Amino acid sequence: MVELEACFDREDRLFAFHPTQEQNAFEWLAKLRSQQVGWPDIRAEIDAFLREDGCSEDHIAEQIEVARSKFEPWLPDREAAMENLDPANHAFFD
C-alpha cells in the first residue's frame, strides 16, 4: 500500500507533482477514505513528515495547501470542506 512519502517528489518535496506521485496520492487517498481518516489527521501527518525532512515553514504551508485542495473534498469530513470548494476547480487533479 502506498504511503505518504511516495506522494512527494524526492528532491523538491512537492506533493503529487509528477504523474507517479499523483497516482500514489490517489492510492493513498483511497486508503485514507477506507479508514475514515479526516483532513486534520492528514494535515498533521504531512506537516510532521515535511518538518522531519527539514523543509521550510513556507514550503510546508504550500504543500499542505496543495494536498488540502486535492484531498479535502473527498474525505469523510468533506461536507464541511464542500462549503469552501471553488466550483471552478472541482476536479480531483488538474
PDB file of N, CA, C and O in Angstrom, chain B, residues numbered from 101:
ATOM      1  N   MET B 101       0.845  -1.187   0.000  1.00  0.00           N
ATOM      2  CA  MET B 101       0.000   0.000   0.000  1.00  0.00           C
ATOM      3  C   MET B 101       0.887   1.245   0.000  1.00  0.00           C
ATOM      4  O   MET B 101       1.924   1.287   0.661  1.00  0.00           O
ATOM      5  N   VAL B 102       0.468   2.223  -0.731  1.00  0.00           N
ATOM      6  CA  VAL B 102       1.214   3.467  -0.870  1.00  0.00           C
ATOM      7  C   VAL B 102       1.132   4.282   0.414  1.00  0.00           C
ATOM      8  O   VAL B 102       0.083   4.363   1.054  1.00  0.00           O
ATOM      9  N   GLU B 103       2.239   4.871   0.769  1.00  0.00           N
ATOM     10  CA  GLU B 103       2.287   5.719   1.953  1.00  0.00           C
ATOM     11  C   GLU B 103       2.626   7.149   1.572  1.00  0.00           C
ATOM     12  O   GLU B 103       2.882   7.448   0.405  1.00  0.00           O
ATOM     13  N   LEU B 104       2.625   8.014   2.546  1.00  0.00           N
ATOM     14  CA  LEU B 104       2.793   9.447   2.337  1.00  0.00           C
ATOM     15  C   LEU B 104       4.050   9.813   1.554  1.00  0.00           C
ATOM     16  O   LEU B 104       3.970  10.595   0.607  1.00  0.00           O
ATOM     17  N   GLU B 105       5.179   9.282   1.913  1.00  0.00           N
ATOM     18  CA  GLU B 105       6.433   9.670   1.272  1.00  0.00           C
ATOM     19  C   GLU B 105       6.387   9.486  -0.245  1.00  0.00           C
ATOM     20  O   GLU B 105       6.974  10.277  -0.983  1.00  0.00           O
ATOM     21  N   ALA B 106       5.701   8.461  -0.708  1.00  0.00           N
ATOM     22  CA  ALA B 106       5.620   8.182  -2.137  1.00  0.00           C
ATOM     23  C   ALA B 106       4.802   9.228  -2.896  1.00  0.00           C
ATOM     24  O   ALA B 106       4.813   9.248  -4.127  1.00  0.00           O
ATOM     25  N   CYS B 107       4.101  10.086  -2.179  1.00  0.00           N
ATOM     26  CA  CYS B 107       3.291  11.133  -2.809  1.00  0.00           C
ATOM     27  C   CYS B 107       4.095  12.393  -3.086  1.00  0.00           C
ATOM     28  O   CYS B 107       3.598  13.320  -3.726  1.00  0.00           O
ATOM     29  N   PHE B 108       5.331  12.433  -2.610  1.00  0.00           N
ATOM     30  CA  PHE B 108       6.177  13.613  -2.742  1.00  0.00           C
ATOM     31  C   PHE B 108       7.374  13.342  -3.638  1.00  0.00           C
ATOM     32  O   PHE B 108       7.932  12.244  -3.649  1.00  0.00           O
ATOM     33  N   ASP B 109       7.754  14.371  -4.392  1.00  0.00           N
ATOM     34  CA  ASP B 109       8.993  14.352  -5.155  1.00  0.00           C
ATOM     35  C   ASP B 109      10.156  14.228  -4.164  1.00  0.00           C
ATOM     36  O   ASP B 109      10.184  14.932  -3.155  1.00  0.00           O
ATOM     37  N   ARG B 110      11.090  13.362  -4.439  1.00  0.00           N
ATOM     38  CA  ARG B 110      12.209  13.128  -3.514  1.00  0.00           C
ATOM     39  C   ARG B 110      13.122  14.335  -3.379  1.00  0.00           C
ATOM     40  O   ARG B 110      13.624  14.618  -2.291  1.00  0.00           O
ATOM     41  N   GLU B 111      13.337  15.039  -4.468  1.00  0.00           N
ATOM     42  CA  GLU B 111      14.284  16.151  -4.457  1.00  0.00           C
ATOM     43  C   GLU B 111      13.682  17.431  -3.893  1.00  0.00           C
ATOM     44  O   GLU B 111      14.275  18.061  -3.017  1.00  0.00           O
ATOM     45  N   ASP B 112      12.510  17.819  -4.385  1.00  0.00           N
ATOM     46  CA  ASP B 112      11.911  19.099  -4.015  1.00  0.00           C
ATOM     47  C   ASP B 112      10.787  18.990  -2.998  1.00  0.00           C
ATOM     48  O   ASP B 112      10.309  20.004  -2.489  1.00  0.00           O
ATOM     49  N   ARG B 113      10.364  17.776  -2.700  1.00  0.00           N
ATOM     50  CA  ARG B 113       9.265  17.525  -1.766  1.00  0.00           C
ATOM     51  C   ARG B 113       7.997  18.270  -2.167  1.00  0.00           C
ATOM     52  O   ARG B 113       7.366  18.945  -1.354  1.00  0.00           O
ATOM     53  N   LEU B 114       7.640  18.129  -3.452  1.00  0.00           N
ATOM     54  CA  LEU B 114       6.408  18.684  -3.971  1.00  0.00           C
ATOM     55  C   LEU B 114       5.352  17.592  -3.982  1.00  0.00           C
ATOM     56  O   LEU B 114       5.623  16.475  -4.422  1.00  0.00           O
ATOM     57  N   PHE B 115       4.162  17.896  -3.508  1.00  0.00           N
ATOM     58  CA  PHE B 115       3.091  16.924  -3.391  1.00  0.00           C
ATOM     59  C   PHE B 115       2.437  16.656  -4.741  1.00  0.00           C
ATOM     60  O   PHE B 115       1.976  17.581  -5.410  1.00  0.00           O
ATOM     61  N   ALA B 116       2.399  15.385  -5.138  1.00  0.00           N
ATOM     62  CA  ALA B 116       1.718  14.920  -6.357  1.00  0.00           C
ATOM     63  C   ALA B 116       2.105  15.737  -7.582  1.00  0.00           C
ATOM     64  O   ALA B 116       1.253  16.068  -8.407  1.00  0.00           O
ATOM     65  N   PHE B 117       3.379  16.060  -7.701  1.00  0.00           N
ATOM     66  CA  PHE B 117       3.866  16.919  -8.776  1.00  0.00           C
ATOM     67  C   PHE B 117       4.053  16.150 -10.085  1.00  0.00           C
ATOM     68  O   PHE B 117       3.706  16.653 -11.153  1.00  0.00           O
ATOM     69  N   HIS B 118       4.589  14.954 -10.008  1.00  0.00           N
ATOM     70  CA  HIS B 118       4.827  14.125 -11.186  1.00  0.00           C
ATOM     71  C   HIS B 118       3.721  13.065 -11.287  1.00  0.00           C
ATOM     72  O   HIS B 118       3.087  12.749 -10.280  1.00  0.00           O
ATOM     73  N   PRO B 119       3.481  12.517 -12.471  1.00  0.00           N
ATOM     74  CA  PRO B 119       2.410  11.531 -12.639  1.00  0.00           C
ATOM     75  C   PRO B 119       2.489  10.345 -11.664  1.00  0.00           C
ATOM     76  O   PRO B 119       1.459   9.886 -11.169  1.00  0.00           O
ATOM     77  N   THR B 120       3.675   9.858 -11.392  1.00  0.00           N
ATOM     78  CA  THR B 120       3.806   8.723 -10.465  1.00  0.00           C
ATOM     79  C   THR B 120       3.369   9.124  -9.061  1.00  0.00           C
ATOM     80  O   THR B 120       2.657   8.377  -8.390  1.00  0.00           O
ATOM     81  N   GLN B 121       3.796  10.301  -8.620  1.00  0.00           N
ATOM     82  CA  GLN B 121       3.390  10.761  -7.289  1.00  0.00           C
ATOM     83  C   GLN B 121       1.902  11.074  -7.245  1.00  0.00           C
ATOM     84  O   GLN B 121       1.251  10.877  -6.219  1.00  0.00           O
ATOM     85  N   GLU B 122       1.368  11.559  -8.355  1.00  0.00           N
ATOM     86  CA  GLU B 122      -0.072  11.819  -8.432  1.00  0.00           C
ATOM     87  C   GLU B 122      -0.848  10.511  -8.264  1.00  0.00           C
ATOM     88  O   GLU B 122      -1.844  10.465  -7.542  1.00  0.00           O
ATOM     89  N   GLN B 123      -0.392   9.453  -8.932  1.00  0.00           N
ATOM     90  CA  GLN B 123      -1.036   8.143  -8.785  1.00  0.00           C
ATOM     91  C   GLN B 123      -0.900   7.632  -7.356  1.00  0.00           C
ATOM     92  O   GLN B 123      -1.848   7.081  -6.796  1.00  0.00           O
ATOM     93  N   ASN B 124       0.278   7.814  -6.768  1.00  0.00           N
ATOM     94  CA  ASN B 124       0.487   7.399  -5.380  1.00  0.00           C
ATOM     95  C   ASN B 124      -0.436   8.163  -4.440  1.00  0.00           C
ATOM     96  O   ASN B 124      -0.981   7.589  -3.498  1.00  0.00           O
ATOM     97  N   ALA B 125      -0.612   9.463  -4.696  1.00  0.00           N
ATOM     98  CA  ALA B 125      -1.507  10.274  -3.862  1.00  0.00           C
ATOM     99  C   ALA B 125      -2.946   9.786  -3.985  1.00  0.00           C
ATOM    100  O   ALA B 125      -3.677   9.745  -2.995  1.00  0.00           O
ATOM    101  N   PHE B 126      -3.351   9.421  -5.188  1.00  0.00           N
ATOM    102  CA  PHE B 126      -4.696   8.899  -5.396  1.00  0.00           C
ATOM    103  C   PHE B 126      -4.894   7.592  -4.617  1.00  0.00           C
ATOM    104  O   PHE B 126      -5.932   7.388  -3.988  1.00  0.00           O
ATOM    105  N   GLU B 127      -3.899   6.721  -4.665  1.00  0.00           N
ATOM    106  CA  GLU B 127      -3.979   5.454  -3.925  1.00  0.00           C
ATOM    107  C   GLU B 127      -3.976   5.694  -2.416  1.00  0.00           C
ATOM    108  O   GLU B 127      -4.692   5.020  -1.675  1.00  0.00           O
ATOM    109  N   TRP B 128      -3.169   6.657  -1.961  1.00  0.00           N
ATOM    110  CA  TRP B 128      -3.134   6.974  -0.530  1.00  0.00           C
ATOM    111  C   TRP B 128      -4.489   7.541  -0.092  1.00  0.00           C
ATOM    112  O   TRP B 128      -4.985   7.218   0.987  1.00  0.00           O
ATOM    113  N   LEU B 129      -5.080   8.390  -0.938  1.00  0.00           N
ATOM    114  CA  LEU B 129      -6.405   8.930  -0.644  1.00  0.00           C
ATOM    115  C   LEU B 129      -7.425   7.800  -0.498  1.00  0.00           C
ATOM    116  O   LEU B 129      -8.244   7.824   0.420  1.00  0.00           O
ATOM    117  N   ALA B 130      -7.383   6.828  -1.380  1.00  0.00           N
ATOM    118  CA  ALA B 130      -8.316   5.698  -1.294  1.00  0.00           C
ATOM    119  C   ALA B 130      -8.141   4.954   0.025  1.00  0.00           C
ATOM    120  O   ALA B 130      -9.123   4.561   0.655  1.00  0.00           O
ATOM    121  N   LYS B 131      -6.901   4.761   0.440  1.00  0.00           N
ATOM    122  CA  LYS B 131      -6.628   4.099   1.718  1.00  0.00           C
ATOM    123  C   LYS B 131      -7.175   4.924   2.880  1.00  0.00           C
ATOM    124  O   LYS B 131      -7.816   4.389   3.784  1.00  0.00           O
ATOM    125  N   LEU B 132      -6.920   6.220   2.848  1.00  0.00           N
ATOM    126  CA  LEU B 132      -7.392   7.105   3.908  1.00  0.00           C
ATOM    127  C   LEU B 132      -8.911   7.112   3.987  1.00  0.00           C
ATOM    128  O   LEU B 132      -9.480   7.081   5.078  1.00  0.00           O
ATOM    129  N   ARG B 133      -9.561   7.152   2.846  1.00  0.00           N
ATOM    130  CA  ARG B 133     -11.031   7.130   2.820  1.00  0.00           C
ATOM    131  C   ARG B 133     -11.567   5.827   3.413  1.00  0.00           C
ATOM    132  O   ARG B 133     -12.536   5.834   4.172  1.00  0.00           O
ATOM    133  N   SER B 134     -10.933   4.722   3.064  1.00  0.00           N
ATOM    134  CA  SER B 134     -11.408   3.432   3.582  1.00  0.00           C
ATOM    135  C   SER B 134     -11.263   3.339   5.093  1.00  0.00           C
ATOM    136  O   SER B 134     -11.981   2.587   5.751  1.00  0.00           O
ATOM    137  N   GLN B 135     -10.324   4.116   5.638  1.00  0.00           N
ATOM    138  CA  GLN B 135     -10.101   4.130   7.088  1.00  0.00           C
ATOM    139  C   GLN B 135     -10.826   5.291   7.773  1.00  0.00           C
ATOM    140  O   GLN B 135     -10.683   5.496   8.978  1.00  0.00           O
ATOM    141  N   GLN B 136     -11.603   6.046   6.995  1.00  0.00           N
ATOM    142  CA  GLN B 136     -12.356   7.188   7.511  1.00  0.00           C
ATOM    143  C   GLN B 136     -11.461   8.233   8.189  1.00  0.00           C
ATOM    144  O   GLN B 136     -11.839   8.833   9.196  1.00  0.00           O
ATOM    145  N   VAL B 137     -10.276   8.434   7.621  1.00  0.00           N
ATOM    146  CA  VAL B 137      -9.343   9.425   8.151  1.00  0.00           C
ATOM    147  C   VAL B 137      -9.745  10.799   7.627  1.00  0.00           C
ATOM    148  O   VAL B 137     -10.002  10.960   6.433  1.00  0.00           O
ATOM    149  N   GLY B 138      -9.800  11.781   8.510  1.00  0.00           N
ATOM    150  CA  GLY B 138     -10.199  13.132   8.133  1.00  0.00           C
ATOM    151  C   GLY B 138      -9.014  14.041   7.849  1.00  0.00           C
ATOM    152  O   GLY B 138      -7.864  13.699   8.121  1.00  0.00           O
ATOM    153  N   TRP B 139      -9.324  15.218   7.290  1.00  0.00           N
ATOM    154  CA  TRP B 139      -8.291  16.159   6.911  1.00  0.00           C
ATOM    155  C   TRP B 139      -7.387  16.568   8.072  1.00  0.00           C
ATOM    156  O   TRP B 139      -6.174  16.624   7.865  1.00  0.00           O
ATOM    157  N   PRO B 140      -7.875  16.854   9.263  1.00  0.00           N
ATOM    158  CA  PRO B 140      -6.965  17.275  10.339  1.00  0.00           C
ATOM    159  C   PRO B 140      -5.837  16.273  10.608  1.00  0.00           C
ATOM    160  O   PRO B 140      -4.701  16.675  10.859  1.00  0.00           O
ATOM    161  N   ASP B 141      -6.142  14.986  10.558  1.00  0.00           N
ATOM    162  CA  ASP B 141      -5.113  13.962  10.786  1.00  0.00           C
ATOM    163  C   ASP B 141      -4.128  13.897   9.623  1.00  0.00           C
ATOM    164  O   ASP B 141      -2.928  13.721   9.831  1.00  0.00           O
ATOM    165  N   ILE B 142      -4.630  14.036   8.416  1.00  0.00           N
ATOM    166  CA  ILE B 142      -3.759  14.002   7.240  1.00  0.00           C
ATOM    167  C   ILE B 142      -2.840  15.214   7.244  1.00  0.00           C
ATOM    168  O   ILE B 142      -1.645  15.100   6.970  1.00  0.00           O
ATOM    169  N   ARG B 143      -3.407  16.374   7.557  1.00  0.00           N
ATOM    170  CA  ARG B 143      -2.621  17.602   7.622  1.00  0.00           C
ATOM    171  C   ARG B 143      -1.480  17.449   8.620  1.00  0.00           C
ATOM    172  O   ARG B 143      -0.343  17.825   8.334  1.00  0.00           O
ATOM    173  N   ALA B 144      -1.782  16.901   9.778  1.00  0.00           N
ATOM    174  CA  ALA B 144      -0.758  16.713  10.810  1.00  0.00           C
ATOM    175  C   ALA B 144       0.329  15.755  10.336  1.00  0.00           C
ATOM    176  O   ALA B 144       1.508  15.963  10.623  1.00  0.00           O
ATOM    177  N   GLU B 145      -0.058  14.714   9.617  1.00  0.00           N
ATOM    178  CA  GLU B 145       0.920  13.744   9.122  1.00  0.00           C
ATOM    179  C   GLU B 145       1.834  14.370   8.067  1.00  0.00           C
ATOM    180  O   GLU B 145       3.043  14.141   8.077  1.00  0.00           O
ATOM    181  N   ILE B 146       1.263  15.152   7.164  1.00  0.00           N
ATOM    182  CA  ILE B 146       2.066  15.830   6.145  1.00  0.00           C
ATOM    183  C   ILE B 146       3.009  16.822   6.809  1.00  0.00           C
ATOM    184  O   ILE B 146       4.190  16.880   6.467  1.00  0.00           O
ATOM    185  N   ASP B 147       2.503  17.594   7.745  1.00  0.00           N
ATOM    186  CA  ASP B 147       3.312  18.581   8.458  1.00  0.00           C
ATOM    187  C   ASP B 147       4.503  17.902   9.138  1.00  0.00           C
ATOM    188  O   ASP B 147       5.642  18.347   8.995  1.00  0.00           O
ATOM    189  N   ALA B 148       4.237  16.835   9.870  1.00  0.00           N
ATOM    190  CA  ALA B 148       5.312  16.129  10.581  1.00  0.00           C
ATOM    191  C   ALA B 148       6.332  15.550   9.607  1.00  0.00           C
ATOM    192  O   ALA B 148       7.537  15.626   9.850  1.00  0.00           O
ATOM    193  N   PHE B 149       5.857  14.974   8.508  1.00  0.00           N
ATOM    194  CA  PHE B 149       6.756  14.391   7.510  1.00  0.00           C
ATOM    195  C   PHE B 149       7.692  15.443   6.932  1.00  0.00           C
ATOM    196  O   PHE B 149       8.901  15.227   6.855  1.00  0.00           O
ATOM    197  N   LEU B 150       7.138  16.577   6.527  1.00  0.00           N
ATOM    198  CA  LEU B 150       7.958  17.623   5.909  1.00  0.00           C
ATOM    199  C   LEU B 150       8.892  18.290   6.923  1.00  0.00           C
ATOM    200  O   LEU B 150      10.014  18.657   6.576  1.00  0.00           O
ATOM    201  N   ARG B 151       8.442  18.449   8.163  1.00  0.00           N
ATOM    202  CA  ARG B 151       9.314  19.011   9.205  1.00  0.00           C
ATOM    203  C   ARG B 151      10.496  18.079   9.468  1.00  0.00           C
ATOM    204  O   ARG B 151      11.639  18.522   9.585  1.00  0.00           O
ATOM    205  N   GLU B 152      10.204  16.791   9.558  1.00  0.00           N
ATOM    206  CA  GLU B 152      11.254  15.806   9.797  1.00  0.00           C
ATOM    207  C   GLU B 152      12.268  15.808   8.652  1.00  0.00           C
ATOM    208  O   GLU B 152      13.448  15.518   8.849  1.00  0.00           O
ATOM    209  N   ASP B 153      11.792  16.135   7.468  1.00  0.00           N
ATOM    210  CA  ASP B 153      12.653  16.173   6.289  1.00  0.00           C
ATOM    211  C   ASP B 153      13.428  17.497   6.179  1.00  0.00           C
ATOM    212  O   ASP B 153      14.255  17.662   5.282  1.00  0.00           O
ATOM    213  N   GLY B 154      13.158  18.430   7.088  1.00  0.00           N
ATOM    214  CA  GLY B 154      13.893  19.692   7.115  1.00  0.00           C
ATOM    215  C   GLY B 154      13.367  20.773   6.192  1.00  0.00           C
ATOM    216  O   GLY B 154      14.096  21.709   5.865  1.00  0.00           O
ATOM    217  N   CYS B 155      12.125  20.666   5.769  1.00  0.00           N
ATOM    218  CA  CYS B 155      11.545  21.670   4.875  1.00  0.00           C
ATOM    219  C   CYS B 155      11.239  22.960   5.632  1.00  0.00           C
ATOM    220  O   CYS B 155      11.009  22.948   6.841  1.00  0.00           O
ATOM    221  N   SER B 156      11.240  24.069   4.897  1.00  0.00           N
ATOM    222  CA  SER B 156      10.954  25.375   5.493  1.00  0.00           C
ATOM    223  C   SER B 156       9.466  25.505   5.833  1.00  0.00           C
ATOM    224  O   SER B 156       8.631  24.765   5.314  1.00  0.00           O
ATOM    225  N   GLU B 157       9.156  26.450   6.705  1.00  0.00           N
ATOM    226  CA  GLU B 157       7.759  26.710   7.081  1.00  0.00           C
ATOM    227  C   GLU B 157       6.922  27.075   5.851  1.00  0.00           C
ATOM    228  O   GLU B 157       5.793  26.608   5.702  1.00  0.00           O
ATOM    229  N   ASP B 158       7.482  27.910   4.975  1.00  0.00           N
ATOM    230  CA  ASP B 158       6.756  28.312   3.773  1.00  0.00           C
ATOM    231  C   ASP B 158       6.477  27.124   2.861  1.00  0.00           C
ATOM    232  O   ASP B 158       5.380  26.993   2.318  1.00  0.00           O
ATOM    233  N   HIS B 159       7.477  26.261   2.696  1.00  0.00           N
ATOM    234  CA  HIS B 159       7.296  25.085   1.839  1.00  0.00           C
ATOM    235  C   HIS B 159       6.240  24.152   2.443  1.00  0.00           C
ATOM    236  O   HIS B 159       5.392  23.621   1.725  1.00  0.00           O
ATOM    237  N   ILE B 160       6.294  23.959   3.736  1.00  0.00           N
ATOM    238  CA  ILE B 160       5.307  23.106   4.405  1.00  0.00           C
ATOM    239  C   ILE B 160       3.905  23.654   4.191  1.00  0.00           C
ATOM    240  O   ILE B 160       2.989  22.912   3.835  1.00  0.00           O
ATOM    241  N   ALA B 161       3.739  24.947   4.406  1.00  0.00           N
ATOM    242  CA  ALA B 161       2.418  25.568   4.226  1.00  0.00           C
ATOM    243  C   ALA B 161       1.930  25.416   2.786  1.00  0.00           C
ATOM    244  O   ALA B 161       0.759  25.114   2.556  1.00  0.00           O
ATOM    245  N   GLU B 162       2.813  25.621   1.827  1.00  0.00           N
ATOM    246  CA  GLU B 162       2.441  25.489   0.409  1.00  0.00           C
ATOM    247  C   GLU B 162       2.013  24.062   0.078  1.00  0.00           C
ATOM    248  O   GLU B 162       1.002  23.859  -0.595  1.00  0.00           O
ATOM    249  N   GLN B 163       2.763  23.088   0.538  1.00  0.00           N
ATOM    250  CA  GLN B 163       2.461  21.695   0.206  1.00  0.00           C
ATOM    251  C   GLN B 163       1.215  21.199   0.932  1.00  0.00           C
ATOM    252  O   GLN B 163       0.473  20.376   0.396  1.00  0.00           O
ATOM    253  N   ILE B 164       0.982  21.688   2.132  1.00  0.00           N
ATOM    254  CA  ILE B 164      -0.256  21.345   2.839  1.00  0.00           C
ATOM    255  C   ILE B 164      -1.448  21.896   2.065  1.00  0.00           C
ATOM    256  O   ILE B 164      -2.472  21.224   1.943  1.00  0.00           O
ATOM    257  N   GLU B 165      -1.325  23.098   1.548  1.00  0.00           N
ATOM    258  CA  GLU B 165      -2.415  23.683   0.760  1.00  0.00           C
ATOM    259  C   GLU B 165      -2.644  22.888  -0.530  1.00  0.00           C
ATOM    260  O   GLU B 165      -3.791  22.670  -0.919  1.00  0.00           O
ATOM    261  N   VAL B 166      -1.583  22.458  -1.190  1.00  0.00           N
ATOM    262  CA  VAL B 166      -1.727  21.635  -2.399  1.00  0.00           C
ATOM    263  C   VAL B 166      -2.471  20.344  -2.051  1.00  0.00           C
ATOM    264  O   VAL B 166      -3.418  19.964  -2.739  1.00  0.00           O
ATOM    265  N   ALA B 167      -2.043  19.681  -0.996  1.00  0.00           N
ATOM    266  CA  ALA B 167      -2.692  18.427  -0.589  1.00  0.00           C
ATOM    267  C   ALA B 167      -4.141  18.673  -0.178  1.00  0.00           C
ATOM    268  O   ALA B 167      -5.031  17.904  -0.541  1.00  0.00           O
ATOM    269  N   ARG B 168      -4.377  19.738   0.576  1.00  0.00           N
ATOM    270  CA  ARG B 168      -5.746  20.049   1.017  1.00  0.00           C
ATOM    271  C   ARG B 168      -6.669  20.240  -0.184  1.00  0.00           C
ATOM    272  O   ARG B 168      -7.780  19.710  -0.205  1.00  0.00           O
ATOM    273  N   SER B 169      -6.215  20.987  -1.174  1.00  0.00           N
ATOM    274  CA  SER B 169      -7.066  21.256  -2.333  1.00  0.00           C
ATOM    275  C   SER B 169      -7.409  19.983  -3.100  1.00  0.00           C
ATOM    276  O   SER B 169      -8.465  19.905  -3.726  1.00  0.00           O
ATOM    277  N   LYS B 170      -6.540  19.000  -3.057  1.00  0.00           N
ATOM    278  CA  LYS B 170      -6.777  17.743  -3.762  1.00  0.00           C
ATOM    279  C   LYS B 170      -7.559  16.732  -2.921  1.00  0.00           C
ATOM    280  O   LYS B 170      -8.376  15.981  -3.456  1.00  0.00           O
ATOM    281  N   PHE B 171      -7.316  16.711  -1.623  1.00  0.00           N
ATOM    282  CA  PHE B 171      -7.873  15.663  -0.773  1.00  0.00           C
ATOM    283  C   PHE B 171      -9.146  16.057  -0.029  1.00  0.00           C
ATOM    284  O   PHE B 171     -10.092  15.272   0.033  1.00  0.00           O
ATOM    285  N   GLU B 172      -9.179  17.237   0.522  1.00  0.00           N
ATOM    286  CA  GLU B 172     -10.237  17.580   1.469  1.00  0.00           C
ATOM    287  C   GLU B 172     -11.659  17.326   0.958  1.00  0.00           C
ATOM    288  O   GLU B 172     -12.481  16.801   1.708  1.00  0.00           O
ATOM    289  N   PRO B 173     -11.974  17.679  -0.288  1.00  0.00           N
ATOM    290  CA  PRO B 173     -13.348  17.431  -0.745  1.00  0.00           C
ATOM    291  C   PRO B 173     -13.730  15.951  -0.817  1.00  0.00           C
ATOM    292  O   PRO B 173     -14.915  15.627  -0.897  1.00  0.00           O
ATOM    293  N   TRP B 174     -12.757  15.061  -0.789  1.00  0.00           N
ATOM    294  CA  TRP B 174     -13.022  13.636  -0.959  1.00  0.00           C
ATOM    295  C   TRP B 174     -12.926  12.850   0.338  1.00  0.00           C
ATOM    296  O   TRP B 174     -13.031  11.624   0.322  1.00  0.00           O
ATOM    297  N   LEU B 175     -12.730  13.528   1.458  1.00  0.00           N
ATOM    298  CA  LEU B 175     -12.543  12.868   2.742  1.00  0.00           C
ATOM    299  C   LEU B 175     -13.837  12.787   3.530  1.00  0.00           C
ATOM    300  O   LEU B 175     -14.802  13.477   3.202  1.00  0.00           O
ATOM    301  N   PRO B 176     -13.876  11.946   4.578  1.00  0.00           N
ATOM    302  CA  PRO B 176     -15.096  11.758   5.357  1.00  0.00           C
ATOM    303  C   PRO B 176     -15.690  13.060   5.891  1.00  0.00           C
ATOM    304  O   PRO B 176     -16.912  13.182   5.988  1.00  0.00           O
ATOM    305  N   ASP B 177     -14.856  14.025   6.236  1.00  0.00           N
ATOM    306  CA  ASP B 177     -15.362  15.300   6.736  1.00  0.00           C
ATOM    307  C   ASP B 177     -15.519  16.304   5.595  1.00  0.00           C
ATOM    308  O   ASP B 177     -15.406  17.513   5.798  1.00  0.00           O
ATOM    309  N   ARG B 178     -15.778  15.792   4.406  1.00  0.00           N
ATOM    310  CA  ARG B 178     -15.826  16.611   3.199  1.00  0.00           C
ATOM    311  C   ARG B 178     -17.038  17.534   3.143  1.00  0.00           C
ATOM    312  O   ARG B 178     -17.006  18.527   2.417  1.00  0.00           O
ATOM    313  N   GLU B 179     -18.101  17.241   3.881  1.00  0.00           N
ATOM    314  CA  GLU B 179     -19.264  18.117   3.822  1.00  0.00           C
ATOM    315  C   GLU B 179     -18.905  19.534   4.244  1.00  0.00           C
ATOM    316  O   GLU B 179     -19.365  20.503   3.641  1.00  0.00           O
ATOM    317  N   ALA B 180     -18.083  19.653   5.280  1.00  0.00           N
ATOM    318  CA  ALA B 180     -17.632  20.977   5.694  1.00  0.00           C
ATOM    319  C   ALA B 180     -16.722  21.571   4.632  1.00  0.00           C
ATOM    320  O   ALA B 180     -16.767  22.772   4.367  1.00  0.00           O
ATOM    321  N   ALA B 181     -15.901  20.732   4.030  1.00  0.00           N
ATOM    322  CA  ALA B 181     -14.977  21.215   3.007  1.00  0.00           C
ATOM    323  C   ALA B 181     -15.730  21.687   1.766  1.00  0.00           C
ATOM    324  O   ALA B 181     -15.298  22.629   1.102  1.00  0.00           O
ATOM    325  N   MET B 182     -16.837  21.048   1.452  1.00  0.00           N
ATOM    326  CA  MET B 182     -17.584  21.408   0.248  1.00  0.00           C
ATOM    327  C   MET B 182     -18.080  22.848   0.316  1.00  0.00           C
ATOM    328  O   MET B 182     -18.259  23.484  -0.722  1.00  0.00           O
ATOM    329  N   GLU B 183     -18.302  23.364   1.501  1.00  0.00           N
ATOM    330  CA  GLU B 183     -18.734  24.744   1.638  1.00  0.00           C
ATOM    331  C   GLU B 183     -17.655  25.702   1.141  1.00  0.00           C
ATOM    332  O   GLU B 183     -17.964  26.808   0.698  1.00  0.00           O
ATOM    333  N   ASN B 184     -16.383  25.279   1.211  1.00  0.00           N
ATOM    334  CA  ASN B 184     -15.272  26.127   0.806  1.00  0.00           C
ATOM    335  C   ASN B 184     -14.725  25.762  -0.570  1.00  0.00           C
ATOM    336  O   ASN B 184     -13.741  26.353  -1.016  1.00  0.00           O
ATOM    337  N   LEU B 185     -15.337  24.811  -1.241  1.00  0.00           N
ATOM    338  CA  LEU B 185     -14.841  24.335  -2.526  1.00  0.00           C
ATOM    339  C   LEU B 185     -15.131  25.352  -3.626  1.00  0.00           C
ATOM    340  O   LEU B 185     -16.254  25.840  -3.750  1.00  0.00           O
ATOM    341  N   ASP B 186     -14.133  25.661  -4.406  1.00  0.00           N
ATOM    342  CA  ASP B 186     -14.269  26.553  -5.546  1.00  0.00           C
ATOM    343  C   ASP B 186     -14.806  25.733  -6.701  1.00  0.00           C
ATOM    344  O   ASP B 186     -14.106  24.846  -7.187  1.00  0.00           O
ATOM    345  N   PRO B 187     -16.020  25.993  -7.160  1.00  0.00           N
ATOM    346  CA  PRO B 187     -16.617  25.172  -8.234  1.00  0.00           C
ATOM    347  C   PRO B 187     -15.799  25.192  -9.522  1.00  0.00           C
ATOM    348  O   PRO B 187     -15.899  24.263 -10.322  1.00  0.00           O
ATOM    349  N   ALA B 188     -15.007  26.212  -9.735  1.00  0.00           N
ATOM    350  CA  ALA B 188     -14.188  26.284 -10.942  1.00  0.00           C
ATOM    351  C   ALA B 188     -13.022  25.323 -10.887  1.00  0.00           C
ATOM    352  O   ALA B 188     -12.387  25.061 -11.909  1.00  0.00           O
ATOM    353  N   ASN B 189     -12.727  24.789  -9.702  1.00  0.00           N
ATOM    354  CA  ASN B 189     -11.585  23.883  -9.528  1.00  0.00           C
ATOM    355  C   ASN B 189     -12.054  22.628  -8.798  1.00  0.00           C
ATOM    356  O   ASN B 189     -11.532  22.297  -7.733  1.00  0.00           O
ATOM    357  N   HIS B 190     -13.034  21.931  -9.365  1.00  0.00           N
ATOM    358  CA  HIS B 190     -13.619  20.783  -8.681  1.00  0.00           C
ATOM    359  C   HIS B 190     -13.041  19.444  -9.085  1.00  0.00           C
ATOM    360  O   HIS B 190     -13.438  18.423  -8.524  1.00  0.00           O
ATOM    361  N   ALA B 191     -12.124  19.404 -10.029  1.00  0.00           N
ATOM    362  CA  ALA B 191     -11.507  18.143 -10.439  1.00  0.00           C
ATOM    363  C   ALA B 191     -10.570  17.641  -9.358  1.00  0.00           C
ATOM    364  O   ALA B 191     -10.003  18.437  -8.610  1.00  0.00           O
ATOM    365  N   PHE B 192     -10.402  16.329  -9.268  1.00  0.00           N
ATOM    366  CA  PHE B 192      -9.510  15.761  -8.269  1.00  0.00           C
ATOM    367  C   PHE B 192      -8.081  16.236  -8.472  1.00  0.00           C
ATOM    368  O   PHE B 192      -7.460  16.759  -7.546  1.00  0.00           O
ATOM    369  N   PHE B 193      -7.562  16.059  -9.668  1.00  0.00           N
ATOM    370  CA  PHE B 193      -6.231  16.535 -10.006  1.00  0.00           C
ATOM    371  C   PHE B 193      -6.302  17.355 -11.271  1.00  0.00           C
ATOM    372  O   PHE B 193      -7.042  17.016 -12.195  1.00  0.00           O
ATOM    373  N   ASP B 194      -5.543  18.426 -11.320  1.00  0.00           N
ATOM    374  CA  ASP B 194      -5.509  19.281 -12.509  1.00  0.00           C
ATOM    375  C   ASP B 194      -4.792  18.592 -13.638  1.00  0.00           C
ATOM    376  O   ASP B 194      -4.662  19.158 -14.723  1.00  0.00           O
TER     377      ASP B 194
END
